[in-house]
Amino acid sequence: MLQVIVSPAKQMRAAQDAFEVQGIPPFARETAQLHHALLDIERTEGDSGLQALWNVSDKLLAPCLDILHEFEPILGNGDLDNPALARHLSPAIMSYHGIQYQSMAPEVMDSVQLAWLQDHLWILSGLYGCVRPFHAVEPYRLEMGAKLAVDDAQDLYAFWSDKLARAIAPAGSNTTIVNLASVEYAKAVLPHLADDATAVTCLFGEGIRNGKPIQRSTASKKARGSMVRWMAENKLEDASELTAFNIGYRHIPELSDKNTLVFMNAQAQ
């Protein structure tokens, strides 16, 4: 079984379009617990406590607070029938609006490609844990690296523990994970994989320094989105086929191994 993990985007929107949500994220109660923890910080530490947690500027603080106050936890599929709540909900793949998702361009995929996404792609999230592309989400602000303490967990990595790995690659499923997530998000999943699961990380380089690819954040995000789109277009089911990816980058065997595939910008060679 092939599963792909990607990072979310900081930019979100409540996408009002023709795409309908398909169910709710798998960790609805945990999401509600985290939302409550954020409200607790506001109550006990004030806006400054949340500003420090979110690491946002004064200009961004007010919009982030508005998002927090408008957020309503979804605790069951029945909540999707609530008109007041439904206007805040949209499919995750259409809600995130960063460079990676613009490159992925799911809004112009056909139904077969979108079905592949729903079966193979997981979007990681500090607040939701992990979501399928058409799970219902609301705009929020909470990165996986945020130092949010909840009960006995000192941060979100401890809070989520092995839950995400068990959802994405259940023991006994012989799952191969294609890791297209940033380090911040990948380490919420990869260290907890079952013994029968494997992971292949794809790196996108703009040049080589000391024998290693030089990675640049913006270029990598764009390349990751392009690779997800290419995988959906080709209905990929085997990680060994990833080396054929050649949209702006090409696979470099001499820099790769069984756990890491390196792709170099074609213009940098």
Phi, psi and omega in degrees: 000129180258128177227142183244134175245138178226161176279160172280188173237149177293323180283130177224162177212151171274094190284112177264096181212195187280354184272126181265151177287155179230083177085182184244160179300156187288344185241054184300319183289324176295321178298316178297323179295318179292319178299318178296322179295324177293319178295327177296320178297317179299320182290322185267329184244350181080185182301326183296327178295318178289322179299319178292319179296315182282339183057054181243159178285169176302322182295323183274344185300313183300312177300323179294322177294320178299316180298317180299316184286333180278342184293132176235114181303140176261119184251357178190164181298336179296334179295338180293343180270359179278110184301322182295323179280322186302331182290344178267352188260147172202162179299139184306318185295336178265346184275322179284138192228027179275184183302317181301318183283330174293322178290324178293322178051057181294336184293344178248011174284155176274175187297326180292318179293320179294323177295323177297316178302313184298328181274337190241340187257138170237130174261122180278154186203139175296322184273318184266346184085281174207144182223149170281159184306326184253013170293147181284126176227164175239156175302143180204172174225108175189106179275153183299329182278000181295140182274065180263114179271131180227118183054238182272354182272128183279340179204182185288332177297318178289323180298312182281332177048235183261010184299318183291318179299320181291329178285320186278322182224075182302145178303134180092356183268353181051047184281139168253121179263127172267111185270106175245021180266161174290166179302318181306319183269323182300326183284359171275350184238304192301320181294347186252010184294145175294162185298331183272000180263148176232159180226139175238119180263131178258127179245143182238116185253151177253003181169182181233134176226126181053039176079006181236150181292140174271115182259137176238133191305306184297315180296320180295318179299316180296318181294321179298317178298319179297321181292320178299316180298316179298319178296318179294319180297327182260004177051049186298136177231355184225124183297338179295341181277352182298331183295347179278351180301129184212034179267095181079346180224159173221151183292137178245098185301321186291343177259358186253163171215189186292338181258345183221124175253124181256131177239135181249143175303124184299331181282345182270358184258000000 
